[in-house]
Amino acid sequence: MSNELERGLEGVLVAESDLSYIDGSDGTLLYRGYHIEDLATRADFEEVLYLLWHDDLPTRTELETFTEKLTADQHVDDDVLTAVADMADADADPMDALRTAVSLLPTYDPESDADTDDAAVGRRQGRRITAKIPTILAAFDRARRGEEPVEPDDDLGYAGNFLYMLTGTRPDDVAEETFDMAMTLHADHGLNASTFASMVIASTMADVYSSVIGGIGALSGPLHGGANEDVMEMLEEIDEAGADPVEWAKKARADGRRIPGYGHRVYQVKDPRANILESRLRDLSDASGDTTWLDYTTAIEGHLADEGLVEKGIAPNVDFYSGSVYDHLGIPTDMYTPIFAMARAGGWIAHILEYQSDNRLIRPRARYTGRTDADFVPIDER
């Protein structure tokens, strides 16, 4: 058994997976062999969920059946919505509220007592979780604004329904398409921290709910989720100061500040998801006539490229543009990470189901660095 220490498990292979493939050197991201560019621009998020939870993209009949079931599962028990409203009244953090609400869902799941090694049950529970998260998040945000929750509209798709429940207004085609695309881009990304956390829990043969809750907890950490919130705070800081974005970036780096949305543990080039969202941000900016965030982000990106950061393997990641896109859609900044969870839940569930199909308890070792010869002293003599 190797005694080599790999801090953060960097580069350590712990599982085999058919779900997503990343080549960080050339900016490739695949879901089950399909390029992210094709899925984001040519498939709905429901198709991507089906792809992740099954072996391939659905036929039209399979998609209709899948979507009907997903739509039917959107409705959340009144007791859960009451708890969500109470958390909003208490000024809870949205990620805390989401984690707590998801932990309540098994109470109302008709299969909560089923064996955890039944993959079909796990898939159905995963579908219920994924369907209900948008309803929970929208209800939470409305409650803290003093507004009643909006019932899901069974005629809308997954992405459009969230925007509708959030705002009370049916989104236009551009907004719905944009948010659907963002969901696809965030659905899966290899064994990132939250996915691995959910897999560790799943390896104990815990249920899907417990595993997803673990994923939410891991995503809440600032080193994993939340970078797009940091990007928006940066853009707002530049705007409020009336600063030139390039001069702001120069000063920030001179002061030792890190530019949020830059650099990635896997990519050495620009994140392919950032390219897609940058294009979408251009469309939204042109449609609204407000190019402020686009101007700031592209100016900073151009400057940092001239400074040689990309050559050093430090390039824009998905968060550099996602926050600006969400802002154009009218989504509050502190909802960005919960939205990340809403999309990534599909990937967590896919990895949970895949890993449990050939399960082995995940149990790494730590190199002991403590004392080995401590003499015990009775308490009265210490």
Order of alpha helices (4+ residues) and beta strands (2+ residues): beta-beta-beta-alpha-alpha-alpha-alpha-alpha-alpha-alpha-alpha-alpha-alpha-alpha-alpha-alpha-alpha-alpha-alpha
